[in-house]
């Protein structure tokens, strides 16, 4: 009896299971195929997808051709709720593309058909982009907004758009003229390498404009008449973000030009070849702020459509499927005074060796700085005085031959690093404050000897702590908005190096900015670097 009951239950379970299988309408298989298709589209590789009426390899290549202009971007594709009608199923595919600071979102419909036990995707280009035809691909265009200005004190425009002319050879205008001869004449006129430029023109396309140089329009000595007298040469007017002069605060402000290979590699896809970006200085550090975001236009067009056909058409034969408006850049405000900057540069124009001027208003904690063209007053590192616990103002030191401070500590016979320098010619006696400034071997040695006497009272970490506490040196730069170096003092030193550290020599380093901040601290009555903003 018990066995009969178990057998009846097993038969009932078998009948019920068979009934459920018989009621399966294939939805599970269709949904699985739809998810696989969506996942493949997210990678733009549909080689693993089974299609109805299309070879998978051919479909893979066509998908890559359609989206080639958008590389390296890829979409996120999600399959929506499936609709089943016998052996046919349709499913919405939701696409999301990241485009700069915006998103391109759209929904298309994909169809699947059942073949035996398998569900196959029905090939349709409109499942890639709304309304896309079988012979169409996408193209992408970008346009950068006008770059924002860099402002100085009282919002003076330090870097703004100024008129320039691009001078070069237009191959279309050459006619029967000799390209090498024209290139050589133009190069000699504008002062570039004739051989290199002639080679560049020879290697260019038949319709190319090959730029030789960009000249500021204001004050240029090469005239349009001189340029156009050369067959194929022309000057194309334009505007570019420039400082008042080529040398004006160049090391601080930086320049604007085509992105370098290193910048492109470090941009993680943000920059591509030909993009204009900041190069060095504030232009590079604040590039994203100054550049803004590009306008983006995505168009659908025939795969065989050429640029010449587009230019010749009265109406653009392409259709826009997505566009993103540009976002203007934001001006960068600094405290750099253009008049003081020009004065500093003219003052140092004939001064050697490398020199810098840093001017600041210590009670406000702000700077008005100047620098010799090409000199980084923010980060240059020089040996310099640290701080003296004794008053050297009234002391006098003889400039004499180099000594061996190490002997005072170790009884050693180490040669002073300055011994044997033939270019040392100083003679006589100098005030201590002057000797500290003239960093030459004969005049430093007396101060090093003075440092020897101080060494017995002060360990090496002492000046390092003092510099960090009083001047900010060795403890990072002030909040300037630009990378800056104040100074560094070694925490460990012995012998001559320790003695030299007592007067700010040896491995003690500071920048021109640090020297100005030290003076500013005196004027303000407190460490001026702490109030910079």
C-alpha positions, 0 to 999 in steps of 0.5 A, a space after each residue: 500500500 505504501 509503495 503504491 502511494 509513492 509510485 502514484 506521487 512520482 507519476 503525478 510529479 512526472 506528469 506535472 513536470 512534463 506539463 510545465 516544460 510543455 508550457 515553456 514559451 521560449 521566453 527564457 532563451 530569448 531573454 538570454 540571447 538579448 542580454 548576450 547581444 547587449 553585453 556584446 554591444 557594450 564592447 562593440 564586439 559582436 563576433 560571438 553573437 549568432 545572427 539570422 541572415 548575417 555572418 558574425 564576422 561581417 557583423 563584427 566588422 560593420 559594428 566597428 566601422 560604424 563606431 570607429 570615429 568614436 574610439 576609444 569610447 564605448 557605450 553601456 548597453 542594457 536590454 529592457 523588457 522583452 516582448 514575445 510573439 511566437 518565434 519572434 521577440 523584440 527587446 528595447 536596448 538602452 544605450 548610454 555614451 559618455 561625451 565629455 561632460 555630458 551623455 548621449 542616451 537613446 533607445 533602439 529596438 532589437 529583434 530576435 527569431 527562434 531557429 530550432 532551439 536557438 534564438 538568433 539576433 536579426 541584423 539591423 543597423 538601426 539597432 546600433 543607432 536610431 535610423 541608421 542605414 546599412 551603408 552608413 557610419 558615424 562621424 564625430 566633430 569637436 570645436 573648442 570654445 575660446 580659451 579663458 584669459 589669465 588676469 593680473 592685478 586689478 584684473 589686467 589681461 595678461 594672457 588674452 586673444 591677440 591678432 597673429 598671422 600664420 605664414 606658410 606655403 599653400 600648395 594649391 596656390 603654387 601652380 607651376 612654381 617650384 615648391 622647394 624654391 618658394 619654401 626656401 625663400 619664405 623660410 629665409 624671409 621669416 627666419 626659420 630653417 630653410 632646409 627643414 621647411 623645404 623638406 616639410 613642404 615637399 612631404 605635404 599633400 597637394 592641397 596642404 597649407 604648410 605653416 612656417 611660423 606664426 607672427 604677432 600681427 602687432 609690430 611685425 616687420 615682415 609685411 604681407 607684400 613681402 610674403 605674397 611676392 613669393 609664389 604659393 606663400 600667404 599669411 592667414 590672420 587668426 587670434 591666439 591667447 598670448 601674453 603682452 610679449 613673447 618673454 613676458 612672465 613666460 616661465 610662470 604663465 606658460 604657453 598654449 599650443 598643440 598637446 605634446 606626446 607626453 601630455 596626450 599619454 598622461 591625459 587618459 584619453 582627454 587629449 588627442 593629437 592636434 588638441 590645443 592645450 596649456 604647455 608649462 606654467 599656469 596654462 598647463 596647471 589650470 588647463 581644464 579651467 581655462 579650456 572649458 569643454 568642447 562642443 561635440 557633434 555626432 553625425 550619420 553619413 554614407 560610408 563612402 562620403 568624402 570631405 570634398 563631396 561634403 564641402 562641395 554640397 550646398 546642404 550638408 549631406 550628413 544628419 546630426 544624431 547628437 550634439 553637445 554645446 561647449 562650456 566656456 572656460 573660467 578666467 584665472 586670476 593672479 596678483 601679478 602686476 604687468 607694469 612691475 613685471 615689465 620693469 623687472 624684466 627690463 632691469 634684469 635684461 643685461 644681468 648675468 648670471 641667472 637672476 630673479 626679482 621677487 617683490 611682495 607686500 608683506 603686510 598683505 601676504 601677497 606678491 608682486 613678482 618679476 623674473 628674468 625671462 626663463 627663470 623659475 623664481 618659484 622653484 630655482 634652488 640656491 645655496 643661501 643664508 638661513 638665520 644667524 643667532 649672533 649679530 654679524 653686522 659689525 663684524 669684519 672677516 678677512 677673505 683668505 685661502 680656504 680652511 679645513 673646518 673638519 679639523 676642528 671636529 675630527 682632527 682630520 685632514 680633509 680637503 675643503 671642497 673649494 680648495 684649488 679653485 683658480 677663479 677665486 680672486 677676492 681680497 681684503 676685508 668685508 663686513 660680515 653681512 656682505 661676506 654672507 652674500 658673496 658666496 665665493 670660497 675665500 669669503 665664505 671660509 671665514 663665515 664657515 669658521 664662525 660656524 665652527 664655533 657655533 657648532 658646539 652649541 647647535 646640533 644640525 636639526 636646530 636650523 632645520 626646525 628654525 627654518 620650518 618654524 620661522 620661514 616655512 622653509 623645508 616645510 613645503 611651499 605657500 598656498 600660491 596656486 602654483 607649484 613652489 619651493 621655499 627651501 630645504 635644510 638637511 636634518 643630519 650633517 657633520 664636519 664641514 657640511 655641518 659648519 656650512 649649514 650654520 651659515 646657510 651653505 652646504 646643502 642648505 637650499 632656498 629659492 628667490 621666493 624664499 628670500 623675499 618671504 624672509 625679508 617680508 617676514 621682517 617687514 610684517 613682524 610675523 612669518 609672511 608665508 602663512 598668510 599667502 592665499 
